[in-house]
Every structure is written in structure tokens, then in C-alpha cells.
Amino acid sequence: MKKAGDPSPDFLAAVTDLTESACLRRNEATPGAPGVVYESVMSYCKKARHGKFPLNMTYPIVRHFDGRNDGLVSVESAKWGERFILLEPEGKRGISHGDVVDLNRENIRGFDGREFYVKLAADLKRRGY
């Protein structure tokens, strides 16, 4: 059986690659292309325990420096492009980065990840993309 993904993942290198300075360098090196739509989607946790490892460990660090976050990225730093969608958690539970990509295969009250992406794709189609 063939496994997908990086055979030698380096978590620390990936996290370092998400620093503000690294992202600014990447943005300068890769300007937007004409005819491409740029939008962003973000969520946030209300508590560290709303994310699974390692997001529950990084959540308080990101919160200390940058405020609301999904366990990996702050809400403010996720804003990119022509439109920004903030997924607001209902009730006491937040929506982690892992939840948005359906990593944990959990049902979250008020957020259906699969349905969110179906609607996102339908909206892009409706707008002619």
C-alpha cells in the first residue's frame, strides 16, 4: 500500500514556515495572478481543548501573541484576498483548524464541514469561476 503525503514530515519546519516574516517573503515572491480569485476562510477555538493534539498545545501560544485562533493561525493573520469568511462557532465549542479540514471526522453542532465546502464550491460556480 502507498501512503500519501510527505514521507518525512517536519512539524517544526512547517510551523516556522508560517511565521509572519516567512509569509511576507512568500507573498512578495508569489504575487496574485490575473483571473484568479483570492479568498480566505478561518475559524477559531474558544478553548485549547477544542483542538486535538498538537493544536491544543499551540492554541494558548498563538492566543497569547495574536488573540483568537484555530490552534494554528490567528484570525487576523488569516485575512487574505477579496473576501474573508469567518466561521463562527455556536455554543461553547470552537472550530479548530483540524475541524475545518475534517481531520477528526467529528460532528460539530452548527458546523458541517462537508456541507460548507459544497456551498463554497456552489458559490464560486454561481459567480462564474
N, CA, C and O atoms as CSV, one atom per row, in Angstrom:
chain,resi,resn,atom,element,x,y,z
A,1,MET,N,N,0.832,-1.160,0.000
A,1,MET,CA,C,0.000,0.000,0.000
A,1,MET,C,C,0.894,1.246,0.000
A,1,MET,O,O,1.905,1.300,0.701
A,2,LYS,N,N,0.501,2.250,-0.803
A,2,LYS,CA,C,1.254,3.500,-0.887
A,2,LYS,C,C,0.618,4.537,0.033
A,2,LYS,O,O,-0.594,4.749,-0.010
A,3,LYS,N,N,1.432,5.181,0.863
A,3,LYS,CA,C,0.949,6.224,1.763
A,3,LYS,C,C,1.027,7.575,1.072
A,3,LYS,O,O,1.959,7.854,0.318
A,4,ALA,N,N,0.029,8.411,1.343
A,4,ALA,CA,C,0.015,9.761,0.797
A,4,ALA,C,C,0.784,10.696,1.719
A,4,ALA,O,O,0.938,10.419,2.909
A,5,GLY,N,N,1.258,11.790,1.170
A,5,GLY,CA,C,1.893,12.812,1.998
A,5,GLY,C,C,3.397,12.714,2.028
A,5,GLY,O,O,4.010,11.892,1.346
A,6,ASP,N,N,3.966,13.568,2.828
A,6,ASP,CA,C,5.408,13.659,2.982
A,6,ASP,C,C,5.924,12.462,3.768
A,6,ASP,O,O,5.454,12.225,4.881
A,7,PRO,N,N,6.872,11.700,3.231
A,7,PRO,CA,C,7.389,10.538,3.959
A,7,PRO,C,C,8.209,10.917,5.188
A,7,PRO,O,O,8.403,10.091,6.080
A,8,SER,N,N,8.694,12.165,5.243
A,8,SER,CA,C,9.481,12.636,6.379
A,8,SER,C,C,8.988,14.019,6.821
A,8,SER,O,O,9.705,15.007,6.661
A,9,PRO,N,N,7.781,14.098,7.371
A,9,PRO,CA,C,7.257,15.421,7.746
A,9,PRO,C,C,8.091,16.065,8.848
A,9,PRO,O,O,8.596,15.389,9.745
A,10,ASP,N,N,8.224,17.374,8.762
A,10,ASP,CA,C,8.984,18.143,9.738
A,10,ASP,C,C,8.056,19.213,10.304
A,10,ASP,O,O,7.937,20.301,9.740
A,11,PHE,N,N,7.401,18.901,11.414
A,11,PHE,CA,C,6.405,19.793,12.002
A,11,PHE,C,C,6.995,21.153,12.341
A,11,PHE,O,O,6.385,22.182,12.050
A,12,LEU,N,N,8.173,21.170,12.953
A,12,LEU,CA,C,8.782,22.445,13.346
A,12,LEU,C,C,9.117,23.314,12.133
A,12,LEU,O,O,8.938,24.531,12.180
A,13,ALA,N,N,9.593,22.714,11.064
A,13,ALA,CA,C,9.884,23.481,9.857
A,13,ALA,C,C,8.593,24.040,9.259
A,13,ALA,O,O,8.574,25.166,8.762
A,14,ALA,N,N,7.533,23.265,9.307
A,14,ALA,CA,C,6.248,23.736,8.783
A,14,ALA,C,C,5.716,24.901,9.599
A,14,ALA,O,O,5.220,25.874,9.032
A,15,VAL,N,N,5.811,24.820,10.914
A,15,VAL,CA,C,5.338,25.900,11.777
A,15,VAL,C,C,6.190,27.151,11.569
A,15,VAL,O,O,5.661,28.261,11.499
A,16,THR,N,N,7.500,26.975,11.470
A,16,THR,CA,C,8.394,28.104,11.224
A,16,THR,C,C,8.057,28.763,9.892
A,16,THR,O,O,8.187,29.978,9.745
A,17,ASP,N,N,7.626,27.965,8.929
A,17,ASP,CA,C,7.269,28.483,7.615
A,17,ASP,C,C,5.992,29.330,7.679
A,17,ASP,O,O,5.664,30.016,6.711
A,18,LEU,N,N,5.275,29.293,8.795
A,18,LEU,CA,C,4.058,30.087,8.963
A,18,LEU,C,C,4.291,31.389,9.740
A,18,LEU,O,O,3.333,32.096,10.052
A,19,THR,N,N,5.526,31.707,10.049
A,19,THR,CA,C,5.783,32.957,10.754
A,19,THR,C,C,5.426,34.131,9.844
A,19,THR,O,O,5.387,33.996,8.621
A,20,GLU,N,N,5.169,35.282,10.460
A,20,GLU,CA,C,4.794,36.464,9.675
A,20,GLU,C,C,5.860,36.807,8.649
A,20,GLU,O,O,5.540,37.098,7.497
A,21,SER,N,N,7.129,36.775,9.055
A,21,SER,CA,C,8.201,37.147,8.127
A,21,SER,C,C,8.290,36.163,6.955
A,21,SER,O,O,8.510,36.582,5.819
A,22,ALA,N,N,8.123,34.877,7.213
A,22,ALA,CA,C,8.161,33.887,6.135
A,22,ALA,C,C,6.987,34.076,5.181
A,22,ALA,O,O,7.144,33.955,3.966
A,23,CYS,N,N,5.813,34.372,5.730
A,23,CYS,CA,C,4.635,34.591,4.882
A,23,CYS,C,C,4.790,35.859,4.041
A,23,CYS,O,O,4.405,35.874,2.872
A,24,LEU,N,N,5.352,36.926,4.628
A,24,LEU,CA,C,5.573,38.158,3.867
A,24,LEU,C,C,6.541,37.912,2.705
A,24,LEU,O,O,6.322,38.408,1.600
A,25,ARG,N,N,7.605,37.150,2.952
A,25,ARG,CA,C,8.555,36.819,1.879
A,25,ARG,C,C,7.870,36.012,0.769
A,25,ARG,O,O,8.090,36.265,-0.416
A,26,ARG,N,N,7.050,35.054,1.158
A,26,ARG,CA,C,6.343,34.212,0.184
A,26,ARG,C,C,5.364,35.067,-0.632
A,26,ARG,O,O,5.244,34.891,-1.844
A,27,ASN,N,N,4.667,35.993,0.041
A,27,ASN,CA,C,3.721,36.858,-0.664
A,27,ASN,C,C,4.422,37.738,-1.692
A,27,ASN,O,O,3.908,37.945,-2.791
A,28,GLU,N,N,5.594,38.254,-1.337
A,28,GLU,CA,C,6.360,39.088,-2.268
A,28,GLU,C,C,6.855,38.270,-3.456
A,28,GLU,O,O,6.909,38.770,-4.579
A,29,ALA,N,N,7.214,37.017,-3.210
A,29,ALA,CA,C,7.751,36.163,-4.267
A,29,ALA,C,C,6.657,35.591,-5.171
A,29,ALA,O,O,6.940,35.162,-6.290
A,30,THR,N,N,5.425,35.582,-4.697
A,30,THR,CA,C,4.328,34.984,-5.477
A,30,THR,C,C,3.137,35.942,-5.528
A,30,THR,O,O,2.147,35.735,-4.827
A,31,PRO,N,N,3.226,36.989,-6.353
A,31,PRO,CA,C,2.111,37.934,-6.450
A,31,PRO,C,C,0.883,37.266,-7.058
A,31,PRO,O,O,0.973,36.226,-7.711
A,32,GLY,N,N,-0.262,37.894,-6.825
A,32,GLY,CA,C,-1.509,37.371,-7.372
A,32,GLY,C,C,-1.490,37.352,-8.890
A,32,GLY,O,O,-0.835,38.176,-9.528
A,33,ALA,N,N,-2.212,36.409,-9.451
A,33,ALA,CA,C,-2.290,36.269,-10.903
A,33,ALA,C,C,-3.638,36.779,-11.406
A,33,ALA,O,O,-4.663,36.548,-10.766
A,34,PRO,N,N,-3.645,37.462,-12.530
A,34,PRO,CA,C,-4.906,37.923,-13.100
A,34,PRO,C,C,-5.834,36.738,-13.382
A,34,PRO,O,O,-5.387,35.683,-13.832
A,35,GLY,N,N,-7.106,36.919,-13.118
A,35,GLY,CA,C,-8.086,35.876,-13.400
A,35,GLY,C,C,-8.224,34.831,-12.309
A,35,GLY,O,O,-9.029,33.908,-12.438
A,36,VAL,N,N,-7.450,34.957,-11.230
A,36,VAL,CA,C,-7.525,34.017,-10.115
A,36,VAL,C,C,-8.237,34.714,-8.960
A,36,VAL,O,O,-7.917,35.855,-8.625
A,37,VAL,N,N,-9.202,34.027,-8.354
A,37,VAL,CA,C,-9.913,34.595,-7.214
A,37,VAL,C,C,-9.151,34.231,-5.938
A,37,VAL,O,O,-8.761,33.080,-5.740
A,38,TYR,N,N,-8.947,35.227,-5.080
A,38,TYR,CA,C,-8.246,35.010,-3.818
A,38,TYR,C,C,-9.199,35.328,-2.678
A,38,TYR,O,O,-9.648,36.465,-2.529
A,39,GLU,N,N,-9.504,34.321,-1.878
A,39,GLU,CA,C,-10.392,34.462,-0.730
A,39,GLU,C,C,-9.838,33.612,0.400
A,39,GLU,O,O,-8.998,32.741,0.176
A,40,SER,N,N,-10.309,33.864,1.616
A,40,SER,CA,C,-9.828,33.083,2.748
A,40,SER,C,C,-10.972,32.700,3.669
A,40,SER,O,O,-12.000,33.374,3.748
A,41,VAL,N,N,-10.753,31.591,4.364
A,41,VAL,CA,C,-11.721,31.054,5.325
A,41,VAL,C,C,-10.982,30.815,6.622
A,41,VAL,O,O,-9.845,30.341,6.620
A,42,MET,N,N,-11.626,31.142,7.730
A,42,MET,CA,C,-10.996,30.975,9.036
A,42,MET,C,C,-12.041,30.609,10.077
A,42,MET,O,O,-13.220,30.937,9.944
A,43,SER,N,N,-11.588,29.932,11.099
A,43,SER,CA,C,-12.426,29.604,12.254
A,43,SER,C,C,-11.603,29.906,13.498
A,43,SER,O,O,-10.466,30.368,13.405
A,44,TYR,N,N,-12.183,29.644,14.653
A,44,TYR,CA,C,-11.402,29.802,15.876
A,44,TYR,C,C,-11.950,28.915,16.978
A,44,TYR,O,O,-13.130,28.565,17.000
A,45,CYS,N,N,-11.065,28.565,17.882
A,45,CYS,CA,C,-11.432,27.789,19.060
A,45,CYS,C,C,-11.720,28.763,20.199
A,45,CYS,O,O,-11.186,29.871,20.236
A,46,LYS,N,N,-12.556,28.340,21.107
A,46,LYS,CA,C,-12.809,29.165,22.285
A,46,LYS,C,C,-11.911,28.744,23.442
A,46,LYS,O,O,-11.657,29.525,24.358
A,47,LYS,N,N,-11.429,27.489,23.392
A,47,LYS,CA,C,-10.531,26.964,24.424
A,47,LYS,C,C,-9.552,25.997,23.781
A,47,LYS,O,O,-9.830,25.439,22.719
A,48,ALA,N,N,-8.416,25.799,24.414
A,48,ALA,CA,C,-7.394,24.898,23.872
A,48,ALA,C,C,-7.924,23.483,23.673
A,48,ALA,O,O,-7.560,22.822,22.700
A,49,ARG,N,N,-8.760,23.016,24.557
A,49,ARG,CA,C,-9.235,21.629,24.473
A,49,ARG,C,C,-10.169,21.381,23.284
A,49,ARG,O,O,-10.530,20.234,23.021
A,50,HIS,N,N,-10.565,22.432,22.565
A,50,HIS,CA,C,-11.427,22.256,21.397
A,50,HIS,C,C,-10.639,21.719,20.204
A,50,HIS,O,O,-11.231,21.255,19.230
A,51,GLY,N,N,-9.329,21.778,20.271
A,51,GLY,CA,C,-8.497,21.216,19.221
A,51,GLY,C,C,-7.800,19.965,19.727
A,51,GLY,O,O,-7.508,19.845,20.917
A,52,LYS,N,N,-7.539,19.048,18.831
A,52,LYS,CA,C,-6.787,17.843,19.189
A,52,LYS,C,C,-5.292,18.131,19.036
A,52,LYS,O,O,-4.904,19.113,18.404
A,53,PHE,N,N,-4.468,17.275,19.612
A,53,PHE,CA,C,-3.020,17.419,19.543
A,53,PHE,C,C,-2.573,17.506,18.086
A,53,PHE,O,O,-3.073,16.729,17.273
A,54,PRO,N,N,-1.680,18.386,17.716
A,54,PRO,CA,C,-0.940,19.341,18.526
A,54,PRO,C,C,-1.617,20.714,18.643
A,54,PRO,O,O,-1.079,21.617,19.285
A,55,LEU,N,N,-2.796,20.873,18.022
A,55,LEU,CA,C,-3.452,22.184,18.018
A,55,LEU,C,C,-3.834,22.652,19.418
A,55,LEU,O,O,-3.856,23.852,19.691
A,56,ASN,N,N,-4.136,21.706,20.303
A,56,ASN,CA,C,-4.464,22.094,21.677
A,56,ASN,C,C,-3.235,22.613,22.420
A,56,ASN,O,O,-3.365,23.340,23.406
A,57,MET,N,N,-2.059,22.247,21.957
A,57,MET,CA,C,-0.815,22.720,22.576
A,57,MET,C,C,-0.411,24.094,22.023
A,57,MET,O,O,0.105,24.936,22.758
A,58,THR,N,N,-0.645,24.309,20.750
A,58,THR,CA,C,-0.233,25.576,20.137
A,58,THR,C,C,-1.264,26.683,20.339
A,58,THR,O,O,-0.926,27.864,20.260
A,59,TYR,N,N,-2.517,26.313,20.598
A,59,TYR,CA,C,-3.581,27.303,20.784
A,59,TYR,C,C,-3.216,28.394,21.800
A,59,TYR,O,O,-3.311,29.576,21.467
A,60,PRO,N,N,-2.799,28.041,23.037
A,60,PRO,CA,C,-2.513,29.107,24.001
A,60,PRO,C,C,-1.336,30.001,23.607
A,60,PRO,O,O,-1.300,31.177,23.970
A,61,ILE,N,N,-0.390,29.457,22.878
A,61,ILE,CA,C,0.754,30.254,22.433
A,61,ILE,C,C,0.293,31.288,21.409
A,61,ILE,O,O,0.613,32.471,21.519
A,62,VAL,N,N,-0.462,30.829,20.413
A,62,VAL,CA,C,-0.967,31.743,19.386
A,62,VAL,C,C,-1.912,32.767,20.020
A,62,VAL,O,O,-1.889,33.943,19.658
A,63,ARG,N,N,-2.738,32.322,20.960
A,63,ARG,CA,C,-3.670,33.248,21.621
A,63,ARG,C,C,-2.905,34.339,22.384
A,63,ARG,O,O,-3.277,35.512,22.346
A,64,HIS,N,N,-1.843,33.937,23.069
A,64,HIS,CA,C,-1.049,34.907,23.827
A,64,HIS,C,C,-0.508,36.020,22.932
A,64,HIS,O,O,-0.560,37.197,23.291
A,65,PHE,N,N,0.010,35.641,21.767
A,65,PHE,CA,C,0.633,36.620,20.881
A,65,PHE,C,C,-0.343,37.298,19.922
A,65,PHE,O,O,-0.182,38.474,19.594
A,66,ASP,N,N,-1.358,36.551,19.471
A,66,ASP,CA,C,-2.192,37.068,18.378
A,66,ASP,C,C,-3.698,37.006,18.604
A,66,ASP,O,O,-4.453,37.398,17.714
A,67,GLY,N,N,-4.162,36.535,19.746
A,67,GLY,CA,C,-5.602,36.527,20.013
A,67,GLY,C,C,-6.319,35.297,19.470
A,67,GLY,O,O,-5.764,34.199,19.443
A,68,ARG,N,N,-7.556,35.500,19.040
A,68,ARG,CA,C,-8.378,34.371,18.574
A,68,ARG,C,C,-7.653,33.589,17.492
A,68,ARG,O,O,-7.026,34.162,16.601
A,69,ASN,N,N,-7.753,32.238,17.588
A,69,ASN,CA,C,-7.061,31.392,16.625
A,69,ASN,C,C,-7.707,30.015,16.555
A,69,ASN,O,O,-8.557,29.669,17.375
A,70,ASP,N,N,-7.292,29.244,15.571
A,70,ASP,CA,C,-7.829,27.900,15.357
A,70,ASP,C,C,-6.886,26.818,15.869
A,70,ASP,O,O,-7.049,25.641,15.547
A,71,GLY,N,N,-5.912,27.216,16.657
A,71,GLY,CA,C,-4.906,26.286,17.147
A,71,GLY,C,C,-3.634,26.339,16.327
A,71,GLY,O,O,-2.628,25.728,16.687
A,72,LEU,N,N,-3.680,27.069,15.228
A,72,LEU,CA,C,-2.512,27.150,14.350
A,72,LEU,C,C,-2.271,28.573,13.851
A,72,LEU,O,O,-1.139,29.056,13.843
A,73,VAL,N,N,-3.345,29.233,13.437
A,73,VAL,CA,C,-3.251,30.551,12.807
A,73,VAL,C,C,-4.224,31.503,13.486
A,73,VAL,O,O,-5.326,31.100,13.857
A,74,SER,N,N,-3.828,32.766,13.652
A,74,SER,CA,C,-4.740,33.746,14.245
A,74,SER,C,C,-5.768,34.214,13.221
A,74,SER,O,O,-5.526,34.186,12.014
A,75,VAL,N,N,-6.918,34.643,13.729
A,75,VAL,CA,C,-7.982,35.140,12.857
A,75,VAL,C,C,-7.468,36.305,12.020
A,75,VAL,O,O,-7.686,36.344,10.809
A,76,GLU,N,N,-6.793,37.247,12.654
A,76,GLU,CA,C,-6.319,38.432,11.933
A,76,GLU,C,C,-5.329,38.076,10.823
A,76,GLU,O,O,-5.374,38.670,9.746
A,77,SER,N,N,-4.444,37.124,11.071
A,77,SER,CA,C,-3.431,36.798,10.059
A,77,SER,C,C,-4.001,35.971,8.910
A,77,SER,O,O,-3.348,35.827,7.877
A,78,ALA,N,N,-5.196,35.432,9.071
A,78,ALA,CA,C,-5.795,34.600,8.026
A,78,ALA,C,C,-6.504,35.414,6.958
A,78,ALA,O,O,-6.843,34.879,5.903
A,79,LYS,N,N,-6.731,36.676,7.206
A,79,LYS,CA,C,-7.462,37.513,6.242
A,79,LYS,C,C,-6.615,37.708,4.991
A,79,LYS,O,O,-5.498,38.223,5.042
A,80,TRP,N,N,-7.182,37.281,3.871
A,80,TRP,CA,C,-6.433,37.317,2.626
A,80,TRP,C,C,-7.401,37.408,1.469
A,80,TRP,O,O,-8.445,36.755,1.476
A,81,GLY,N,N,-7.073,38.195,0.495
A,81,GLY,CA,C,-7.851,38.229,-0.729
A,81,GLY,C,C,-9.034,39.174,-0.693
A,81,GLY,O,O,-9.136,40.062,0.153
A,82,GLU,N,N,-9.922,38.948,-1.646
A,82,GLU,CA,C,-11.063,39.828,-1.859
A,82,GLU,C,C,-12.196,39.600,-0.859
A,82,GLU,O,O,-13.006,40.495,-0.617
A,83,ARG,N,N,-12.248,38.411,-0.285
A,83,ARG,CA,C,-13.336,38.093,0.648
A,83,ARG,C,C,-12.781,37.217,1.763
A,83,ARG,O,O,-11.947,36.341,1.532
A,84,PHE,N,N,-13.257,37.469,2.961
A,84,PHE,CA,C,-12.843,36.709,4.147
A,84,PHE,C,C,-14.090,36.132,4.803
A,84,PHE,O,O,-15.032,36.865,5.108
A,85,ILE,N,N,-14.097,34.830,5.019
A,85,ILE,CA,C,-15.215,34.148,5.672
A,85,ILE,C,C,-14.742,33.688,7.043
A,85,ILE,O,O,-13.788,32.917,7.148
A,86,LEU,N,N,-15.399,34.154,8.083
A,86,LEU,CA,C,-15.084,33.718,9.445
A,86,LEU,C,C,-16.176,32.767,9.904
A,86,LEU,O,O,-17.337,33.156,10.031
A,87,LEU,N,N,-15.799,31.527,10.150
A,87,LEU,CA,C,-16.744,30.527,10.649
A,87,LEU,C,C,-16.879,30.727,12.153
A,87,LEU,O,O,-15.936,30.480,12.905
A,88,GLU,N,N,-18.034,31.167,12.582
A,88,GLU,CA,C,-18.282,31.460,13.994
A,88,GLU,C,C,-18.807,30.205,14.689
A,88,GLU,O,O,-19.816,29.642,14.264
A,89,PRO,N,N,-18.142,29.766,15.740
A,89,PRO,CA,C,-18.621,28.593,16.470
A,89,PRO,C,C,-19.899,28.903,17.246
A,89,PRO,O,O,-20.067,29.995,17.789
A,90,GLU,N,N,-20.783,27.931,17.283
A,90,GLU,CA,C,-22.002,28.061,18.080
A,90,GLU,C,C,-21.756,27.445,19.454
A,90,GLU,O,O,-20.957,26.518,19.585
A,91,GLY,N,N,-22.423,27.942,20.453
A,91,GLY,CA,C,-22.306,27.366,21.788
A,91,GLY,C,C,-20.917,27.522,22.365
A,91,GLY,O,O,-20.210,28.482,22.063
A,92,LYS,N,N,-20.531,26.569,23.200
A,92,LYS,CA,C,-19.250,26.652,23.920
A,92,LYS,C,C,-18.066,26.124,23.135
A,92,LYS,O,O,-16.926,26.502,23.405
A,93,ARG,N,N,-18.319,25.247,22.158
A,93,ARG,CA,C,-17.216,24.616,21.435
A,93,ARG,C,C,-16.764,25.484,20.266
A,93,ARG,O,O,-17.590,26.083,19.577
A,94,GLY,N,N,-15.492,25.549,20.050
A,94,GLY,CA,C,-14.958,26.264,18.912
A,94,GLY,C,C,-14.774,25.344,17.715
A,94,GLY,O,O,-15.108,24.161,17.767
A,95,ILE,N,N,-14.240,25.902,16.643
A,95,ILE,CA,C,-13.970,25.143,15.431
A,95,ILE,C,C,-12.471,25.239,15.173
A,95,ILE,O,O,-11.969,26.314,14.844
A,96,SER,N,N,-11.755,24.136,15.317
A,96,SER,CA,C,-10.302,24.139,15.151
A,96,SER,C,C,-9.914,24.030,13.681
A,96,SER,O,O,-10.751,23.762,12.819
A,97,HIS,N,N,-8.640,24.242,13.417
A,97,HIS,CA,C,-8.092,24.067,12.074
A,97,HIS,C,C,-8.369,22.635,11.585
A,97,HIS,O,O,-8.746,22.422,10.432
A,98,GLY,N,N,-8.176,21.677,12.472
A,98,GLY,CA,C,-8.445,20.275,12.120
A,98,GLY,C,C,-9.902,20.031,11.776
A,98,GLY,O,O,-10.206,19.218,10.903
A,99,ASP,N,N,-10.812,20.731,12.456
A,99,ASP,CA,C,-12.242,20.582,12.169
A,99,ASP,C,C,-12.591,21.105,10.778
A,99,ASP,O,O,-13.388,20.497,10.063
A,100,VAL,N,N,-11.994,22.232,10.398
A,100,VAL,CA,C,-12.309,22.844,9.108
A,100,VAL,C,C,-11.890,21.932,7.956
A,100,VAL,O,O,-12.559,21.895,6.923
A,101,VAL,N,N,-10.808,21.210,8.121
A,101,VAL,CA,C,-10.369,20.282,7.069
A,101,VAL,C,C,-10.869,18.863,7.321
A,101,VAL,O,O,-10.442,17.929,6.642
A,102,ASP,N,N,-11.771,18.690,8.289
A,102,ASP,CA,C,-12.409,17.420,8.644
A,102,ASP,C,C,-11.395,16.343,9.014
A,102,ASP,O,O,-11.601,15.159,8.748
A,103,LEU,N,N,-10.304,16.771,9.626
A,103,LEU,CA,C,-9.252,15.852,10.033
A,103,LEU,C,C,-9.735,14.849,11.073
A,103,LEU,O,O,-9.348,13.680,11.044
A,104,ASN,N,N,-10.582,15.308,11.990
A,104,ASN,CA,C,-11.001,14.470,13.111
A,104,ASN,C,C,-12.295,13.710,12.871
A,104,ASN,O,O,-12.691,12.880,13.689
A,105,ARG,N,N,-12.958,13.990,11.752
A,105,ARG,CA,C,-14.217,13.305,11.417
A,105,ARG,C,C,-15.229,13.402,12.554
A,105,ARG,O,O,-15.876,12.417,12.910
A,106,GLU,N,N,-15.358,14.607,13.120
A,106,GLU,CA,C,-16.307,14.837,14.205
A,106,GLU,C,C,-17.489,15.650,13.710
A,106,GLU,O,O,-17.343,16.501,12.833
A,107,ASN,N,N,-18.652,15.389,14.270
A,107,ASN,CA,C,-19.814,16.233,14.015
A,107,ASN,C,C,-19.792,17.360,15.030
A,107,ASN,O,O,-19.717,17.120,16.235
A,108,ILE,N,N,-19.857,18.588,14.541
A,108,ILE,CA,C,-19.817,19.761,15.402
A,108,ILE,C,C,-21.140,20.494,15.253
A,108,ILE,O,O,-21.548,20.841,14.144
A,109,ARG,N,N,-21.796,20.723,16.358
A,109,ARG,CA,C,-23.066,21.430,16.313
A,109,ARG,C,C,-22.891,22.790,15.635
A,109,ARG,O,O,-22.055,23.597,16.039
A,110,GLY,N,N,-23.690,23.024,14.605
A,110,GLY,CA,C,-23.643,24.296,13.901
A,110,GLY,C,C,-22.610,24.385,12.799
A,110,GLY,O,O,-22.525,25.414,12.128
A,111,PHE,N,N,-21.817,23.336,12.589
A,111,PHE,CA,C,-20.825,23.362,11.508
A,111,PHE,C,C,-20.728,21.987,10.856
A,111,PHE,O,O,-20.313,21.014,11.486
A,112,ASP,N,N,-21.111,21.924,9.605
A,112,ASP,CA,C,-20.992,20.707,8.811
A,112,ASP,C,C,-19.922,20.983,7.756
A,112,ASP,O,O,-20.186,21.644,6.751
A,113,GLY,N,N,-18.730,20.479,7.991
A,113,GLY,CA,C,-17.606,20.750,7.103
A,113,GLY,C,C,-17.869,20.375,5.666
A,113,GLY,O,O,-17.555,21.144,4.757
A,114,ARG,N,N,-18.438,19.209,5.442
A,114,ARG,CA,C,-18.704,18.772,4.072
A,114,ARG,C,C,-19.683,19.722,3.384
A,114,ARG,O,O,-19.473,20.117,2.238
A,115,GLU,N,N,-20.743,20.080,4.086
A,115,GLU,CA,C,-21.746,20.989,3.514
A,115,GLU,C,C,-21.155,22.375,3.277
A,115,GLU,O,O,-21.508,23.037,2.301
A,116,PHE,N,N,-20.265,22.819,4.154
A,116,PHE,CA,C,-19.625,24.114,3.966
A,116,PHE,C,C,-18.895,24.153,2.627
A,116,PHE,O,O,-19.027,25.123,1.879
A,117,TYR,N,N,-18.118,23.098,2.313
A,117,TYR,CA,C,-17.353,23.088,1.066
A,117,TYR,C,C,-18.249,22.932,-0.151
A,117,TYR,O,O,-17.938,23.477,-1.210
A,118,VAL,N,N,-19.343,22.212,-0.031
A,118,VAL,CA,C,-20.306,22.109,-1.136
A,118,VAL,C,C,-20.862,23.501,-1.448
A,118,VAL,O,O,-20.944,23.892,-2.612
A,119,LYS,N,N,-21.242,24.244,-0.409
A,119,LYS,CA,C,-21.780,25.602,-0.601
A,119,LYS,C,C,-20.717,26.548,-1.131
A,119,LYS,O,O,-21.011,27.407,-1.963
A,120,LEU,N,N,-19.489,26.403,-0.660
A,120,LEU,CA,C,-18.398,27.247,-1.133
A,120,LEU,C,C,-18.177,27.040,-2.632
A,120,LEU,O,O,-18.045,28.005,-3.384
A,121,ALA,N,N,-18.137,25.781,-3.057
A,121,ALA,CA,C,-17.950,25.475,-4.483
A,121,ALA,C,C,-19.139,25.955,-5.308
A,121,ALA,O,O,-18.957,26.471,-6.411
A,122,ALA,N,N,-20.352,25.790,-4.789
A,122,ALA,CA,C,-21.552,26.251,-5.498
A,122,ALA,C,C,-21.530,27.765,-5.665
A,122,ALA,O,O,-21.930,28.282,-6.708
A,123,ASP,N,N,-21.063,28.477,-4.642
A,123,ASP,CA,C,-20.983,29.935,-4.724
A,123,ASP,C,C,-19.956,30.364,-5.767
A,123,ASP,O,O,-20.200,31.302,-6.526
A,124,LEU,N,N,-18.821,29.692,-5.810
A,124,LEU,CA,C,-17.825,30.014,-6.832
A,124,LEU,C,C,-18.401,29.777,-8.228
A,124,LEU,O,O,-18.194,30.587,-9.132
A,125,LYS,N,N,-19.109,28.690,-8.400
A,125,LYS,CA,C,-19.735,28.396,-9.690
A,125,LYS,C,C,-20.759,29.476,-10.037
A,125,LYS,O,O,-20.805,29.946,-11.174
A,126,ARG,N,N,-21.570,29.867,-9.072
A,126,ARG,CA,C,-22.599,30.888,-9.294
A,126,ARG,C,C,-21.964,32.205,-9.745
A,126,ARG,O,O,-22.539,32.934,-10.554
A,127,ARG,N,N,-20.771,32.503,-9.215
A,127,ARG,CA,C,-20.075,33.732,-9.564
A,127,ARG,C,C,-19.235,33.594,-10.823
A,127,ARG,O,O,-18.540,34.536,-11.206
A,128,GLY,N,N,-19.285,32.440,-11.472
A,128,GLY,CA,C,-18.605,32.260,-12.766
A,128,GLY,C,C,-17.197,31.732,-12.720
A,128,GLY,O,O,-16.467,31.855,-13.704
A,129,TYR,N,N,-16.783,31.142,-11.605
A,129,TYR,CA,C,-15.423,30.588,-11.513
A,129,TYR,C,C,-15.415,29.113,-11.727
A,129,TYR,O,O,-14.355,28.489,-11.683
